[in-house]
Amino acid sequence: MGDVTIIIVSFNTRAELEACLASIAAAPPSVPHRVVVVDNASSDGTPEALRRHWPGVRLIASDRNLGFAAANNLAIREAGSEFVLLLNSDTLVPAGAIDTLVRTLESDPGAVAAGPRLVGADGRPEISFGSMMGPFSELRQKALGRLYARRTPAAVAWIERQVRRPHRPDWVSGACLIVRRADALAAGLFDDRYFLYAEDVDFCAALRSSGRYILFTPATEVVHLRGASRRQRPAETERAYRRSQVAFYEKHHPRWAPLLRVYLRLRGALPEA
């Protein structure tokens, strides 16, 4: 089985990050592995805590907040492993999960990347995969999310069927995504114009351009506590989301981009250039 670099990007999520690291340390993968944390200039003592309590973790301490895409790129470039596992700081990794992800990707040469089933703290599965982002798929994804949150029976039944079966969506969530390092490099890594949000969808599109597919594998389950950074700076995070959304449409749907800008302007949500 090949080796893996576990890459975690952190920004002011010290408590969540330490819980994530503890979950890995409690049942470390049997595959040769290394944990790398890229800290985006946190002000909550994260770098100091890592140096003091986690000496086995490789820390890349940025002097500014690079965003999710650029921070991951730093660590991917440095990694010398066959696989890289991108992992959010607000996740908890059960025993065997990383080994299963490595084994799944290693045994399927047609798969260029894979993601597990993500569940919340309450055990409820997330919609952590989907079709290529666009105006209609976004509407569908948001509608499904709202109906699922309201526990609408039809939506609950559909989503719970989807999260139980392996399939090949256009993207899986960057909260937990495994890819061969060589394939990540061949795809050009993450597009760092995305500071936060949409970077995983764009990255999966670049990976799929090789003619292979993205794999959703429910054989592995990872807990995703969600939104620690967002809760701290909700307005700033919303602006980052809208900037990424506009950048994504300009890149992938240029005919729709002007309409998106008009829509956001009418809502008072158009981000500054």
N, C-alpha and C positions, 0 to 999 in steps of 0.2 A: 504494500500500500504506500502511495506517495506521501511526501511530507506536506504540511500545511502551515501557512502563516495566518494567524487570527488577528484581524485588523479592527480596532475599535476607535472610532472618532469621538472625542469628548469635548463638550463645552458646558462648563458649570453644572456638571451632573455627578459630582464626586460620590455621593451616597449610592446612586444607581450604578455607577461604574464599579465601585468596590463590591457591590452585591453581585454584579455580573462576573467579575474576576473570581470572586469566592465560589460561584457556582461552577466555574470551569475548574478551579483548583480542587474542589471537593470530589470531583470525578473526572480527572483529566483524560483526554482522548488517548487511546493506545498508539495512534499514529504519531510519528515524530512531528512535533509542533513547536511553534514559537508564538508568543502573544506580543503584539505591538499596539501601543496606544498613541494616537496622535492627538495631542491636546491643543485646542484652538484658543490659546491665551485665556484660559479660565481664571477667574478671580476668586474662586472658592477654595483654593488650596489643593486642587487636584494634583499638580505636579509634585508638590511637597509630599502629599500622602502616598503617591506612587513610589517616590524615592525611598520613603521611610518604611512602608509596609509591603511593597511589592517589588523587591529588588530584581526578581527574575523576569519582570516585564520590561520590554524595551520601550522607553519613552522618547517620543519625538515631540519636543515642546516648541510650538510655533510662537512667535512674538506677536502674532495678530490672528484674528479669526479668519481662517481661509475659507470657511464653508465646508460642507460635507464632501463635495466632489474633489476639490483640490487637495484636501487633507488625505483622503483615501489614495489619491494618485501618488502622494509622497511616499506612503508606506508600500504601495504595490511596486513602485520602481525599486525600492530598496530590498524588497523580499527576494530571497533566492530559492524559494520553495516551488514545488510543482503546482500546488494549489494555493489560492488565497480565499479566506473566508471573511467576508465583510459582515460585521456584527455591530448592532447599535449598543450604546452604553446602557440603555434601559431594557436589556433582555436578560433572561435567566436561562442557562443552558443545562438541560437534564443530562444525566449520565448516558453515554453512548450516542448522543445526537450528532456530534461532530464526526465520529467514526462512520456513522451511517451516511451522512452527507458525502464524505469523501468516497466511500465505497460506491454509493449510487452514481456519482459522476464518473468515477473511474471505470465502472462496468458498462457505461453507456456512451460509446464514442460519438453517437449522434447528438448527444446533449452537450451544449456549449456552456451552460450554467444551470444551477438548480437552487431552489428555495424550498424550505420546509413549511409545514403548517404552523402558522403563528396563532397563539391564543392569548387572550388577556388574563389578568390576574384572577378573573372569575371563571376561567376555563372556556370562555366563549370564543369561538374561532373568529379570526379577522378575515376580511376580504383582502388578501395580501398578494393578489395576482389579477391579471385582467387582459383585455384587448388593448391594442395600440391606442394611446391617448389621442383623442380628437373630440370634436364638439358633441357627437352623438354618444360615443363611448363614455365620455365624462358625465353626461346627463344620466346615462344608464347606471354608471357606477355610483353616482351620488344618490340617485333614487333608491337603488338597492340598499345602500348603506343606511339611509333614513328609515326605510321600511324594516330593515333588519333590527335597527336600534329600537324601533317601536314594537318589535316582536310580532310583526305581521306574519301570520302562519305560512302563507305561500312563499314569502321571501325567506323566512327561516328554513323552510323545508328545502328550497332550492340551494341556498348557500351551504347548508350542512351536507347536502349531497355532493356539492362541488369540492368541499374541503376534505372529503373522504376518499377521493379518487385521484390517482396520478393522471396528470394531463399536461398538455403543452400550450400554456398561455403565451401571449406576446411578451409578458414581463412578470417578474416576481419582485417582491419588496426588497429593497436594499437594506432593510433592518436585519436580514440574515440571508446572504446570498453567497454561494460558492462558485468559483470559476477557476479554470486553469490559468495560471499567471501568463503563460505564453499567449493564450487567447485574449486575455485582457489587454496585453500589450499590442497584439495584432489589430484589435478593435480601436486602438487609439486612446485607451483608458477612458475615464469620465471626461465629459465636456465641462470644463470648469467655469463656463459662463453660468451654470446652475449653482447658485450659492446654497440653496436648500430647496428640496422638492423637485420632482420630475427627472432628476438625474439618473435614477434607477431605470425608469422607463426608456430614456434616451440611450443609456448604456446597453440595455437588453436589445434595443433595436440595432445598435452597432454590432453587438455580438451575433445577432441573427443574420446579419448581412453576409456572414460566412457560409450560409446555406444550412446551418444546423439549427437546433431548436432549444428553447428554454424549457426546463422541466420543473413542474410542481410536484413535490414528493411528500405525501402525508405520512409516510413511514417515519418521518422525523417530526418532532413537535418542539417548538421553542416558545417560551413565555415572553411576551412583549408588553411591557408596562406602559409604554407610549407617552410621548409628549412632555418629558421633563423640561427640556429647553423651551418648548413652546409655552408652557405655563408661566415661565419666568418673564418672557417678553412677547406677549401675544400679538401686539400691534406690529412689532418689528418682524415677527415670524410671518404674519399675514402679508406684509409687503414683500417679503422674500418669496413667498409662494406665488404671488401675482407676477413678480418679475420673472420667475422661472416659467410660469405659464405662458407669458408673452414670448419669452425666448424660445420656448418649445414650439409654439405655433409659427413663429417666424422661420424656424429651421425646418419643421416637418409639414406645416400646413400654411404656406405663405398667403394663399388666397383667403384663408379664414382670419389671419392675423389682424387686418384692419377692422373687421367686425368685432373681434374680441376687444380691441382697444376702445371702440365706440361703446360697447357694453360696459366695460369697466369704468369708462369715463362717466357714463350716465349713473352708475352706482357710486361714484366718488371713490373708486378703488383702483384707478389707473396708477401704477407706480411711477415714480420719477425715473427718467432715463438714467 
